[in-house]
Amino acid sequence: MSSAESNPTTATATPAKEYKFPCKQCGADLVFTPGQDLKCPFCGHQEKIPDTAEAIKEYSFNDYLAKPRGHGYGDTQGRDIRCSGCGATTHLDASIRATKCQFCGLPLITGDADAAGQASDVIAPEAVVPFAISQEQAQQSFKKWISSLWFAPSEIKRDSQQKQMQGVYRPYWTYDAHTVSHWTGERGDYYYTTESYTTQENGQSVTRTRQVRHTRWSFVSGVYSDFFDDVLISAGQTTDFTTQFQLDGLKHYEPQYLSGYGAERYVVSCEDGWGQAKDVIKDEIYSAVRGQIGGDEQRVTSVDTAYSGITYKHILLPLYLSCYRYGGKTYCFQVNGQTGEVQGARPYSFWKIFALVVSIAAVIAVVVLLSQHGHHHR
């Protein structure tokens, strides 16, 4: 890395360094625009991100353990900035000079002395799901969501009109693995017997019969084999809201997709991510084993699983994020950059709830008074 790239102040003083993808017509920085690839925000010139013949690769997990690979984001002018509030590290595009942390709302300035710089030890993303929802569409989705909330403070709904959402790519690991599981358990099959019992009817003791269910347990064992493809594990700083992505929309990673956007650096290591993926796989195997046991009830005694052909890849998935403060607390929300799904935390207005309770109490009091008044005149 050159001295100009390692020194934020020097890089700021060299305007030419800020243009990663210059417009062929006016020279300004091209920005990735959902549905249009790269577009100049000044003259409107558009350029398509070239399709690569290189396929999206899966990497051997065993090779990673032997020698981790790391090549950063392939973006020599972007910078990794660590938030002093929540600790999240975000890779910011060179065109972004000052912004806010997408995860807690604190200001981030690319020239800060505590900037993390360009991390070349970060495992390079292999694939990305590009933004399909524009910032304007995400903003409209959020306004519709916040307006539909009952008892939300009025100032929150007013502030949402000016709230600017920021697009950020969140890091994920995906894992593939072949599994062979040897299992033992018990199969429970229902059977019924007829028993007699005595009961009282019309003051007389009578004998009746009924069917009683029993369970016959038998030992069973077997082998279950499966292939797990793209087990998705979040690798970011926070995972407050879960959302679904369609991974068939993955594109081979190119730095151009980050133009105008941030990318969070992963904090969950590849090894720790595999540990979480194994938990997901174990749950699915357990359910499959219960299906193999069959019967009316199942008891799984043991499952011993061998894993082979384990592969991984680092991918980036799109979200629009923003935070706001109310009552001394921070509330965050997100819009899925692929599907437009909105999720978020919301505060409740004490005065709106209080007013509703008072109104209900007043209505009840009026009903009671009217009822008593009518009763008095009878």
N, C-alpha and C positions, 0 to 999 in steps of 0.2 A: 504494500500500500504506500502511495506517495505521501510526502509530508503535508501536501495541500489537502489530501483526503483524510488524513488522520487528525488534522487540526480544524475544528469546526469554524473558528474565526477566519482562517485563511480561505476555507471553502466558501464562506459567505461573501468574502471580498472578491470572489472570482465569478461574476455573473454567468460566464460561458459554461461553467461547470453545472449550472442548474438545469440546463436543457438536455435531458436524456434522449428524448425522441423529438427532434426539432421538426417543425412544419416545413414542408418543401416550398410553401408559398410565402409565408411571412416570417418563419424562423422561430415562432413561439413554441412552447412545449405542448405536444399532443397529449391528450388525456383519454384514458379508456372510457368509453361511453357504452352502456348496456345496449346491445342490439346493433351497434354501429362500429365496433372495434375502436380504433384510435380516431379522435376528432379534435381539431383545433378550436378552442373556445373563442378565438378572436375572429378568424376569417372563415371558419366553418369547413375547412378542408378536411377530408376523411381519408384514412389509410387503413387497410385491412391488415390485421396481424397475420403474418404468413403461416399457413399450416405446415407443420413439420412432419417429415416422413418417419421421424423417430417415434416408436410406440411408447406408451406409458409403461414403465418397467416396475417389476417387483424385485426387491433386493433380498438376498439371503440374510436371515437373522443371525445365523452362525457366523457368517462373514463379518457382520457388523460387530459382533462381540469380539472377534479377533482383531479387527481394525476398523474403528468407526470412520465413516466418511463424512466430510464436512466442507461445503463450498459456498455457504451463505446463500444469498438470494440472486446471485449473478448480476447484482446492481451495484456498481462501484461508487455511485454518487448518493445513494440513499443512506440513511443513518438509523441506528437502533437507539431509541430513547427510552430510558427507564423512568417510570412514573414514581415520584417521591411519595405519593399517597398510597396507592394500592400495590405498587411493586411490579405491575405489568410492564413488559418490554415490548415496544411496538417499533416495527421497521417502517419508517416514514419515507415516502417518495421525496426526491430532491426538490420538487416544485412546491412542497408543503413547507412553509416557513414557520408558522406558529399555529397551534391547534390545541384542542383539549383532549385529555385522556378519555378514550371511549368507554372506559370501565368505571371511572369514578368522577369524571368531570373536571379534574384539576387541569390548569394550563400546562401545556407542553411546548417548549420552545427549542427548535432544532439547534440553536447556537448555545444551549446551556453547557456549562463546564462539566456537568456530570453526565453528558451524553455517552452512551455505551459504545458509540462508534460502529464500524461495520464488523459484524461477527462472522469471521470466515470458518469458525468451527461449527456453525449451525449446519445441520444436515439440510441440503438443498431440497426445496419442494420438488416433487416429481410431477404433480398434477394440480390443477385448479379448476374449480367450478366458477366460471366468470359471472359477474353480476348480470342478472337478467332484469332486475327491477331498478329503475332510475331513482335518484334521490328525491325527485318530485313525487313519484309514485309512492315511495316509502313514507314521505311526509304526509301525503293524503291518507294513507292507511293508518298511520298513527293518530291523526286528527280524528278519524272516524272511530277508532278504538277508544281514545280518551273521552270523546263526547258521549260514548255509550255507557260509561261507568256511572253507576249510582253512587251518590254521596261523595263524589270526587270534589275537592276544593275548587271553587270558581277560578281562583288565580292560576291554578294548574292548567285549566282548560284555556284560559286567556294566553298564558305563556306559551302553550303549545303552538300557537299561531306563528311565533317567532323562533321556535326551537329548531335548530339546524342539526340534522342527523349526519353522522359521519360514516362513510363506508370503510369497513375493515375486513380483511381476510383473517379468519381464525384458523389456527393450526389443528390438524387431526392426524392421527396415525391410522392406517388400515393394515390389517394382518390377514394372511391366508395360511391355512394349515390343513394337512391331512391328519386324521385321527383314527386310531383303532382302540376301542374300549372293551375290556373284559369285565363283565359285570355278574353279580349274583344278587338274588333277591327272593321274594316270596310272592306267589300269586294267590289272591283270595277270590274264591268262587262262591257265590251265594247258593244256598239250598234251603228248602223249607220243610218244616215238620208240622204235623197237626197235633195240637194239645187241647185237652179238655180243661174247662174252668167252671167254677160255680159263681153265680151272681144272683142278686135279689131282683125279682120282677113282680110288682103288685103284691108285695109282702110274702112272696113265695120264693124258695130257693130253686133255681133251675140250672141245668148243666148245658153249657154251650161249648163250641169248638172254635179255634182260631188258628191261623197260620203264623208260625214263628220263624223269623229269618235267622239263619246261622251262616257263618263263613268258614269254608274249608280252605286251609292254607297248605300250599305245596311249594317245595324248594324248586327254584328255576335258575338257570344261568345262560349266558350267551355272549356273543361278540357283536358289537355295533361299530360300523365304520362310516366315516363321513368326511366331506371336504367343506371347509368353512372359507367363504370368499368375502373379502373386504369387511371384516369385523371392524367397525368404526369406533375409535376411542378419541375423545376430546383431549387435547394436549395443552390447552390454554390455561391462563392464570385462574379464571373463574368459569364456572359452568352453572350459572344461576337458572338459566332457562334452556330446556332441551327443545330441539326442533329437528324436523326431518329434512334431509337433502336427498335428491335423486342423483346417485353417483354415476348414472349412465350419461350425465352431462359433463363428465370430467374431460378437460383438455390438457394436453401436455403443457407443463408450466413454461411460460415465457415471461421475462421481466416486464414486458409491455402491459400485461394485465394489471400490474401494480401502479401504473402511471395515474397519479391523482388519488390513490388510496393508500391506506396503511396496511401493514401485515403484522399481526401479533407473533412474537417469537414464542415457541413452545417452551413450557416449563416442565412438562411431564416427559421424562426421558424415554427413549425407544424401549429400554429394558422394562421400566415401570409400566409403560403402555401395554407391553406384552403381558405383564402380570394381570392387568385389568381385562385384557382380551381373553385370557384363559378363564377368568371368572365367568365371562359371558358365554364362552364355549361350554364350560362345565354345566351351566344351567340348561343349555339347549340339549346337551347329551343326556342329562338327567331326565328331561322330559321325554326324549326319544326312547330311553331305556324303559320308562314306565309304559310307553306305548308297546314296546316289544314284549314286556311281561304279560300284558293283556289282563283278562279277567275283570272282575268287578272292583277289586281293590288291589293295590300294589304296595309292596315294601321293598325299597332298594337297600340292599345290605352293603354293597361295595361296588365302586366303579374305578378301575385302574386304566388310565388313558395314556397311550404313547402318542407323541406328536412327531411329525416328520414334515420335511419340505416347508418349513416356516419361512414366510417372506413378509416383508413390510414395505410401506412407502409413506412418505410425508406428503400430505395434501393440504390445500388451503380452500376454505369454504366461506362464502360471502355473507356478511351481516351488516346491517345498518344499526348503529348503536348511539345512544345518547343517555345522559343522566340529568337529573334536576334535584335541587334540594328543597325540602319543605319540612318545617318544624324541627330543624336541626338534624334531619336525616337525609341520606342520599337515596334516591329511587332511580333505578335504571330500567330501560326497556330496549327491545330489539325488534327489528324487522328482518325476516329471512330474505336475503338478497336474491334468492332463486325463486321462491314461491310467494313471497309477500306476506307470510304469516306473521302476526304481531303478538308479542308476549312481553310482559313487563310487571314490575311491582307498582303498586298504587297506594297512595295515602287516602285516609278517610277524613272527611270534614266533621269535626266534633259538633259544630254549630248546626250543620244540616241534619245530622242524626238527632241532635237535641230538639231541633224545631219539629221534626217528624214525631218524636215521642210526645212532645207537648201537644201537638195537633191531635194525635190519637187520643191522648188523655182528655183533651177538651171535648172531642166528639163523644167519648164515653160518658163524660160528666153531663153533657146536654141530653143524651139519651136517657140517663138515669133520672134527671130532673123532670123531663117530660113524662116519663113513666110514673114517677111519684105524683106529679101534678094530675095526671089522668086518674090515678087511683084515688086521690083525695076528693075528686068531684063525683065519684060514683055514689 
